[in-house]
Amino acid sequence: MSSLVGNQRYQLALTDQFLDLPRSSVAKPSAEEFRYQPLPDSKSFIRLLYLRPRSRTTFIEGRTALHCEVIIHPVRDCPSYVALSYAWGDATIRRSVKLGSHIVSLTESLVVALKHLQHDEKTLVVWADAVCINQSDDAEKSDQVQMMSRIYKSAALVAAWLGPEGDDSDKAIKQLQDFKELAFSMMDQIDGIENMFESGEPEDDELPPRHNIDFLPVKKLLERPWFDRIWVLQEAVLNDHTLFLAGQSCLEPNALFWGGNEWVSAHYSNAHAIDHTRWRRLTPINVPLDLKIFCASSISLSVFGPGLKCSDPKDYVYGLLGLIEDAERYGLQADYTLSLEDIYTSFATALIRSGNLSFLLRLWCPETDLALPSWVPDLRVAQFNTMDTWIDGNIYQADLVTGGNRHSLDTTTSGSRTPLLVAITYHVDTIESVLASLPNDDPDPAEQATFLNSVQDALSSIDFPSHGATDGTPLSATAFILAHLRAYFQPSRAELLEYLNKTADANAEWAHLSPCRHLFLTRSGLVGLSHGPVSASDDVFIIGGTRGQWVLRELARDDCYRIVSPATVYPIQGNEPWESRRREITIC
């Protein structure tokens, strides 16, 4: 069985209950379907799964199967239990288990995880969402999800099931454990450790041969589906007693967080072999946080980074509630009876009311099939945009240019129930013409070259800031734009500038570094780049307290504007008479 057996926290969840069945009972399918016993109060009671030991196994259609009982307990008076964190997997691949006197079908991923947790001789008390929550009862599900953080915090142990042994997972876990020891015991020799990762071999005799590094096993471990789940953000960090399991091997949080972070830092910086946010989003942090602090924290960057998934898109909001201390203050409560549009709009409204409009607009994405206001992102596809303007070597923020003032933002409700955003803005200019566009997000080299030539021609008459040069060599327009568009994520601006100052390199990097796909000219001669398609007569605004500029389109019939795209225009100066350009507008 799993090496969990020696863990003291695991042993707390073992009991002698339900050991009265014979060793070879045979379960037969029943015509009566399993039905959940309603919870006395779904806000204060939970179900726990009592997993009978291997010595009290059952058989279903000639195959060994798990035998469990489900018992209801008040959440404030529960026995010790193990809370399971796992990836649901393919819902169509299922296995039969015996639940009480009934045969039920569970996902294979859950059954495999439970089998690895199962004790030989004792009953194990487990909480697993797919079984302990009636997934067909939206009202119960809403209340139970609202308690999710408490459920995981209160567990004797959180077992994070990464999956069965495979792809040298045992070797990967051993490497992470070894590197944690190295990271803790040899901080003064960290340069030597990084050299070891670069070469794959110890730098000298002080690092024994057993620490030779093979990157692939750890890379494969990190690519497992568990790391993609939105729920792992709270499941793995809320409880101080968490173990990561892969097959029979266990990994303690220190090995994953510290040894893993050092491993990824060295590996990613040299080979870019894996998305490092998969790892670093699990870095220990004192959660839950107030919403305003949450938006400013490193964890928020990874929440809305690429790759996080959930089986129900409503969980892109509800999966975060356990990380936000004052969620209820801003009206954020799990309610699975609401539509996706209502949930995403409520989340956006909470961000505005907590003073996080800048954070909200950085999640902006093009229009989707959801009927959302233009200022509400579709969280199924939202990612941070980086359309910032770089002036005098600093990331430009509109509130700094306008005197450092935060401007009043509020929401009102129109007759159609669609919330309207009333914002203080600063009008930059009106678009006169669109000069060039890339046809899609994956242009061929010829299309890309033509577009970049147009960018270069349009920007050729603009005086760039003096920092846009290296060793006295002027920075090409393409390289300059690339540099500031991605400066927020680059560790060294000087190195980036030196690299991008080669026009060929800048052109080659454009497609996957820059979100810009459209080139336009304004009435006063400013050159602009936007993510989404824009049109003549669209207006460029700075929205108070947010980053960058925005193209908005006035809708005469509604007397309001819609957000068309984030944008950046050149040149824009900090000494502009911004107060005279101030406008209060309504965004729908």
C-alpha positions in Angstrom: 0.0 0.0 0.0 1.0 3.6 -0.1 3.7 4.9 2.1 0.9 7.0 3.8 0.5 4.2 6.3 3.3 5.7 8.6 2.0 9.2 8.5 0.6 10.3 11.8 -2.0 12.6 10.3 -3.3 9.8 8.1 -3.6 7.5 11.2 -5.8 10.0 12.9 -8.5 9.3 10.2 -8.5 5.6 10.7 -11.3 3.9 12.7 -12.6 0.5 13.6 -16.1 1.2 12.4 -17.7 -1.0 9.7 -15.3 -3.9 10.1 -18.1 -6.4 10.6 -18.5 -7.7 7.0 -17.1 -11.0 6.0 -13.9 -10.9 3.9 -15.5 -12.1 0.7 -18.9 -10.5 0.4 -20.5 -10.4 -3.0 -22.5 -7.3 -4.1 -25.3 -7.7 -6.6 -26.8 -4.9 -8.6 -30.0 -3.5 -7.2 -33.0 -2.3 -9.1 -33.3 0.6 -6.6 -31.0 3.5 -7.4 -28.8 5.2 -4.8 -30.4 8.3 -3.4 -28.7 10.8 -1.1 -30.1 11.3 2.3 -30.8 15.1 2.5 -28.5 17.0 4.8 -30.3 18.5 7.9 -28.7 21.8 7.0 -26.4 22.0 4.0 -24.7 25.1 5.5 -23.6 23.2 8.7 -23.5 19.5 7.9 -21.3 17.4 5.6 -21.1 13.8 4.5 -18.1 11.7 5.1 -17.1 8.6 3.2 -16.1 5.6 5.4 -13.8 3.5 3.2 -13.6 -0.1 4.3 -10.2 -1.7 4.4 -8.8 -4.1 1.8 -9.3 -7.0 4.2 -13.1 -6.3 4.0 -13.3 -6.1 0.3 -16.3 -6.8 -1.8 -16.8 -8.2 -5.3 -18.9 -6.8 -8.1 -19.3 -9.0 -11.2 -16.3 -11.0 -10.3 -14.0 -8.0 -9.7 -12.8 -6.6 -6.4 -14.4 -3.3 -5.6 -14.4 -0.7 -2.9 -17.0 -0.9 -0.2 -18.0 2.4 1.5 -20.5 4.0 3.8 -21.7 7.6 3.7 -22.4 9.2 7.1 -23.7 12.7 7.8 -21.9 14.8 10.5 -22.2 18.3 11.8 -19.2 20.2 10.4 -18.2 21.5 13.8 -18.2 18.0 15.3 -16.6 15.7 12.7 -14.3 12.8 13.3 -10.8 13.2 11.8 -10.8 12.7 8.1 -8.6 12.9 5.0 -9.7 15.5 2.4 -8.9 14.2 -1.1 -7.8 16.6 -3.8 -7.7 15.0 -7.3 -8.5 15.6 -11.0 -11.9 14.3 -11.9 -10.6 12.9 -15.2 -12.8 11.5 -18.0 -16.3 11.3 -16.7 -17.1 8.5 -19.2 -14.6 6.1 -17.8 -16.1 4.7 -14.6 -15.9 1.9 -12.1 -18.5 0.3 -9.8 -18.2 0.6 -6.0 -20.5 -0.5 -3.3 -22.0 2.5 -1.4 -24.0 1.2 1.6 -26.2 -1.4 0.0 -26.2 0.0 -3.5 -23.9 -0.3 -6.5 -22.9 3.1 -7.8 -20.6 4.2 -10.6 -17.7 6.6 -9.9 -15.1 8.1 -12.2 -12.1 5.9 -12.6 -9.7 8.6 -11.3 -11.6 8.8 -8.0 -11.7 5.1 -7.5 -8.0 4.7 -8.2 -7.2 7.5 -5.8 -9.4 5.9 -3.1 -7.7 2.5 -3.6 -4.3 4.1 -3.0 -5.6 5.7 0.2 -7.3 2.5 1.4 -5.8 0.9 4.6 -5.3 -2.9 4.9 -7.0 -3.4 8.2 -8.8 -0.2 9.2 -11.6 1.9 7.9 -10.5 5.3 6.6 -12.7 8.4 6.9 -12.5 10.5 3.7 -14.1 13.6 2.2 -14.3 13.6 -1.6 -16.4 16.1 -3.3 -17.9 13.9 -6.1 -19.4 11.5 -3.5 -19.9 13.7 -0.4 -21.8 16.4 -2.2 -25.0 15.7 -4.1 -23.8 17.0 -7.4 -27.4 17.1 -8.9 -28.7 19.4 -6.1 -27.6 22.9 -7.0 -28.8 24.4 -3.7 -26.8 21.9 -1.6 -23.8 22.2 -3.9 -23.8 26.0 -3.5 -23.8 25.8 0.3 -21.2 23.0 0.4 -18.9 24.9 -2.0 -19.2 28.0 0.2 -17.8 25.8 3.0 -15.1 24.2 0.9 -12.2 26.2 2.5 -13.4 25.1 6.0 -13.7 21.5 4.9 -10.1 21.5 3.7 -8.7 23.5 6.6 -10.4 21.2 9.1 -9.1 17.9 7.6 -6.5 15.9 9.5 -4.7 15.6 6.2 -5.1 16.7 2.6 -4.1 14.0 0.2 -3.3 15.6 -3.2 -3.6 12.7 -5.7 -1.4 13.4 -8.7 -2.1 10.0 -10.3 -0.7 6.5 -10.5 3.0 5.7 -10.9 4.3 6.4 -14.4 6.8 8.3 -16.4 9.4 7.7 -13.7 7.3 9.5 -11.1 9.2 7.8 -8.3 12.4 9.2 -9.7 10.9 12.7 -10.0 9.8 12.7 -6.4 13.2 11.5 -5.3 14.9 14.3 -7.3 12.6 16.9 -5.7 13.2 15.6 -2.3 17.0 15.6 -2.9 17.0 19.1 -4.3 15.0 20.4 -1.4 17.8 19.1 0.9 20.4 20.7 -1.3 18.5 23.9 -1.5 18.2 24.1 2.3 21.7 22.9 3.2 23.8 24.5 0.5 22.3 28.0 0.1 25.9 29.4 0.1 26.7 27.2 -2.9 23.6 28.0 -4.9 25.6 29.0 -7.9 27.1 25.6 -8.0 23.7 24.0 -7.8 22.5 26.1 -10.7 25.5 25.0 -12.7 24.7 21.4 -11.9 21.3 21.9 -13.5 22.8 23.5 -16.6 25.2 20.6 -17.1 23.1 17.8 -15.7 26.0 16.7 -13.6 27.6 17.7 -10.3 30.0 20.6 -10.6 32.6 19.1 -8.3 33.1 16.3 -5.7 31.0 18.2 -3.1 27.8 17.2 -5.0 27.7 13.4 -5.0 26.9 11.5 -8.2 23.5 10.4 -6.8 22.3 14.0 -7.6 22.7 13.7 -11.3 19.7 15.4 -12.8 17.4 14.0 -15.5 14.9 16.8 -16.3 12.2 14.7 -18.0 10.7 12.9 -14.9 10.0 16.1 -13.1 8.7 17.8 -16.2 6.3 14.9 -16.8 5.1 15.0 -13.2 4.4 18.8 -13.5 2.4 18.2 -16.6 -0.1 15.9 -14.9 -3.8 17.1 -15.0 -3.9 17.8 -11.3 -1.8 20.9 -11.7 -4.3 22.4 -14.2 -7.3 22.4 -11.8 -8.6 25.8 -10.5 -9.5 24.1 -7.2 -6.0 23.1 -6.3 -5.2 26.7 -5.4 -7.2 26.4 -2.2 -7.1 22.6 -1.7 -3.3 22.5 -1.5 -2.5 25.7 0.4 -5.2 26.1 3.1 -4.1 23.1 5.2 -0.7 22.9 6.8 -0.8 19.1 6.5 -0.8 18.2 2.9 0.9 15.3 1.1 1.3 14.9 -2.7 0.8 11.4 -3.9 1.9 9.7 -7.1 1.4 6.0 -7.0 3.1 4.6 -3.9 5.3 7.7 -3.4 4.6 10.7 -1.2 6.0 14.2 -1.5 5.9 16.8 1.3 5.0 20.4 0.6 8.5 21.6 1.3 9.9 19.4 -1.5 7.3 20.6 -3.9 7.3 24.3 -3.0 11.0 25.0 -2.2 12.9 22.2 -4.0 10.4 22.5 -6.9 10.7 26.2 -7.2 14.4 26.1 -7.3 14.3 23.3 -9.9 11.8 25.2 -12.1 13.7 28.5 -11.8 16.9 26.9 -13.0 15.3 24.7 -15.6 12.8 27.2 -17.0 15.3 30.0 -17.3 17.6 27.8 -19.4 15.2 25.7 -21.4 11.7 27.2 -21.2 10.6 23.6 -21.0 7.5 24.1 -18.9 5.0 26.7 -17.8 6.4 27.7 -14.4 3.0 29.0 -13.2 1.9 25.4 -12.9 4.3 25.1 -10.1 4.5 28.5 -8.5 0.8 29.0 -8.2 1.1 26.5 -5.3 3.7 28.5 -3.4 2.7 28.8 0.3 0.9 32.1 1.0 -1.1 33.3 4.0 -4.6 32.8 2.6 -7.4 33.8 2.6 -6.7 37.4 1.7 -8.9 40.5 1.4 -10.0 40.9 -2.2 -7.9 44.0 -2.8 -4.8 42.3 -1.5 -5.6 39.1 -3.4 -5.6 41.1 -6.7 -2.2 42.6 -5.8 -0.7 39.2 -4.8 1.4 36.8 -6.9 -1.3 34.2 -6.6 -3.8 36.3 -8.7 -1.3 36.3 -11.6 -1.3 32.5 -11.7 -5.1 32.2 -11.1 -5.7 33.9 -14.4 -2.7 32.6 -16.2 -2.9 30.0 -19.0 -4.0 26.4 -18.4 -6.3 26.3 -15.4 -9.4 24.2 -15.9 -12.6 23.2 -14.2 -15.4 20.9 -15.2 -18.0 23.6 -14.5 -17.1 27.1 -15.8 -18.9 28.6 -12.8 -16.0 27.4 -10.8 -13.6 30.0 -12.3 -15.3 32.2 -9.7 -16.4 29.7 -7.0 -13.1 27.9 -7.0 -11.5 31.2 -5.7 -13.9 31.9 -2.8 -11.8 30.0 -0.3 -8.9 32.3 -1.1 -10.8 35.6 -0.5 -11.5 36.6 3.1 -14.1 39.2 2.4 -15.8 37.6 -0.6 -19.3 37.8 1.0 -18.8 41.5 1.7 -18.7 42.1 -2.0 -21.6 39.7 -2.8 -19.5 36.8 -3.9 -21.3 33.6 -2.8 -21.6 30.2 -4.5 -25.0 29.9 -6.2 -25.1 27.3 -9.0 -28.6 28.2 -9.9 -27.3 31.5 -11.4 -26.4 31.8 -15.0 -22.8 32.1 -16.1 -23.4 35.7 -17.2 -24.7 36.6 -13.8 -21.8 35.0 -12.0 -19.1 36.6 -14.1 -20.8 40.0 -13.9 -21.1 39.7 -10.1 -17.3 38.9 -9.9 -16.5 41.9 -12.1 -18.8 44.1 -10.0 -17.0 42.9 -6.8 -13.6 43.9 -8.3 -14.9 47.4 -9.1 -16.4 47.9 -5.7 -13.1 46.8 -4.0 -11.1 49.3 -6.0 -9.7 46.8 -8.5 -10.9 48.1 -11.9 -7.3 48.0 -13.2 -7.1 44.3 -12.3 -10.4 43.7 -13.9 -9.6 45.3 -17.2 -6.3 43.5 -17.4 -8.5 40.4 -17.8 -10.3 41.8 -20.8 -10.8 39.5 -23.7 -12.6 39.8 -27.0 -16.3 39.2 -27.3 -17.5 35.7 -26.8 -20.7 33.8 -27.0 -21.8 35.0 -23.6 -24.1 38.0 -23.3 -21.8 40.1 -21.1 -21.2 43.8 -20.7 -18.0 44.8 -22.5 -16.2 45.5 -19.2 -16.9 41.9 -17.9 -14.4 39.3 -19.0 -15.3 35.8 -20.0 -13.3 34.0 -17.4 -13.3 30.8 -19.5 -10.7 32.4 -21.8 -9.5 35.5 -19.9 -5.8 36.0 -19.4 -3.8 39.1 -18.3 -3.2 41.5 -21.2 0.0 43.5 -21.2 -0.9 46.5 -23.3 1.1 49.0 -21.2 2.9 52.1 -22.4 6.5 52.5 -21.4 7.6 56.0 -20.7 11.0 57.0 -19.4 11.8 53.4 -18.5 8.7 52.9 -16.3 5.5 51.0 -16.9 2.9 53.7 -17.6 -0.1 54.0 -15.4 -2.8 56.5 -16.3 -3.5 57.6 -12.7 0.2 58.6 -12.4 0.0 60.7 -15.5 -3.2 62.4 -14.3 -1.7 63.4 -11.0 -1.9 60.2 -9.0 -5.6 60.5 -8.3 -7.9 57.5 -8.0 -11.2 58.3 -9.7 -14.7 57.4 -8.6 -16.1 54.2 -10.2 -19.5 52.8 -9.6 -22.1 50.5 -11.2 -25.7 51.4 -11.9 -28.5 49.2 -13.2 -30.4 49.8 -16.5 -33.9 48.8 -17.2 -32.7 45.6 -18.8 -30.8 44.5 -15.7 -27.5 44.9 -17.6 -25.1 46.7 -15.2 -23.5 49.9 -16.5 -20.1 51.1 -15.5 -19.8 54.8 -14.9 -16.1 55.7 -15.2 -13.9 58.8 -15.1 -11.9 58.8 -18.3 -9.4 60.9 -20.3 -9.9 61.3 -24.0 -6.7 60.7 -25.9 -7.9 61.0 -29.5 -10.2 59.6 -32.2 -9.1 57.0 -34.7 -9.0 58.4 -38.3 -8.0 55.2 -40.2 -6.9 51.7 -39.8 -3.5 51.2 -41.6 -2.9 47.5 -41.4 -4.2 44.3 -39.7 -3.1 40.8 -39.3 -5.8 38.4 -40.4 -5.6 36.0 -37.5 -3.6 35.1 -34.4 -1.4 32.7 -36.3 -0.2 34.7 -39.4 2.2 33.2 -41.9 5.6 34.8 -42.2 4.8 36.8 -45.3 1.7 38.4 -43.7 3.7 39.1 -40.5 6.5 40.7 -42.4 4.1 43.0 -44.3 2.4 44.0 -41.1 5.7 44.8 -39.3 6.9 46.8 -42.3 3.8 48.9 -42.0 4.4 49.3 -38.2 8.0 50.4 -39.0 6.9 52.9 -41.6 4.2 54.4 -39.4 6.6 54.8 -36.5 9.6 56.0 -38.4 8.8 59.7 -37.8 8.2 59.3 -34.1 10.8 60.3 -31.5 11.3 57.4 -29.1 12.4 58.0 -25.5 16.2 58.2 -25.1 16.3 54.9 -23.2 15.3 53.1 -26.4 18.9 52.4 -27.4 21.7 50.2 -26.5 25.4 51.2 -26.8 24.3 54.3 -28.8 22.5 52.2 -31.4 18.8 53.3 -31.9 16.3 50.7 -31.1 14.1 49.6 -34.0 10.5 50.5 -33.7 9.4 46.9 -33.7 11.9 46.0 -31.0 10.9 49.0 -28.9 7.2 48.1 -28.9 8.0 44.5 -28.1 10.3 45.5 -25.3 7.7 47.6 -23.5 4.8 45.3 -24.2 6.5 42.5 -22.4 8.7 44.5 -20.0 6.4 43.6 -17.0 7.5 40.0 -17.3 11.2 40.4 -18.1 13.8 40.1 -15.4 16.3 42.3 -17.2 15.3 45.2 -19.5 18.8 45.8 -20.6 19.2 42.2 -21.8 15.8 42.3 -23.5 16.7 45.5 -25.3 20.0 44.2 -26.5 18.3 41.0 -27.8 15.4 42.8 -29.5 17.5 45.5 -31.0 18.3 43.0 -33.8 15.4 43.6 -36.2 15.4 40.0 -37.5 15.0 38.7 -33.9 12.3 41.2 -33.1 10.3 40.2 -36.2 10.7 36.5 -35.4 9.5 37.1 -31.8 6.5 39.3 -32.7 3.9 36.6 -33.3 4.1 35.0 -29.9 5.2 38.0 -27.8 2.9 40.7 -29.0 -0.9 40.7 -28.7 -1.0 43.6 -31.3 -2.8 42.7 -34.5 -4.1 46.1 -35.7 -2.3 49.3 -36.7 -4.2 52.6 -36.7 -3.7 56.4 -37.1 -5.5 59.0 -35.0 -6.7 62.4 -36.1 -3.8 64.2 -34.5 -1.3 61.9 -36.0 -0.7 59.4 -33.1 0.2 55.9 -34.2 -1.7 53.1 -32.3 -1.6 49.4 -32.0 -4.6 47.3 -30.7 -5.3 43.7 -29.8 -8.8 43.6 -31.3 -10.1 45.1 -34.6 -10.9 48.8 -34.4 -12.7 51.2 -36.8 -12.5 54.8 -37.9 -14.4 57.1 -35.4 -13.6 54.8 -32.4 -12.1 56.8 -29.5 -9.0 56.1 -27.5 -9.4 56.7 -23.8 -7.4 56.4 -20.6 -9.7 55.0 -17.9 -8.9 56.5 -14.5 -6.9 54.3 -12.2 -6.1 51.7 -14.9 -3.1 50.8 -17.1 -2.6 51.6 -20.7 -5.2 53.0 -23.2 -8.5 51.6 -24.4 -10.4 51.9 -27.7 -14.1 52.5 -27.0 -17.0 52.6 -29.4 -19.9 55.0 -28.8 -23.3 53.5 -29.2 -25.6 56.4 -30.0 -28.8 54.5 -29.4 -27.8 53.5 -25.9 -25.9 56.7 -25.0 -22.9 54.6 -23.8 -19.6 53.1 -24.9 -18.5 49.6 -25.4 -14.9 48.5 -24.9 -13.4 47.4 -28.2 -9.8 46.6 -27.3 -6.8 47.5 -25.2 -4.4 49.7 -27.2 -1.3 51.7 -27.0 -0.5 54.9 -28.9 2.7 56.8 -29.7 3.8 59.3 -28.7 1.9 60.0 -25.5 3.5 62.4 -23.0 3.1 62.7 -19.2 2.9 66.5 -19.5 -0.4 66.5 -21.5 -3.2 68.8 -20.1 -5.2 65.7 -19.0 -7.7 67.5 -16.7 -9.1 69.3 -19.7 -9.7 65.9 -21.4 -11.5 64.4 -18.4 -14.9 62.9 -19.2 -17.4 60.9 -17.2 -18.8 58.2 -19.5 -21.0 55.2 -19.2 -19.6 51.8 -20.4 -22.0 49.0 -21.2 
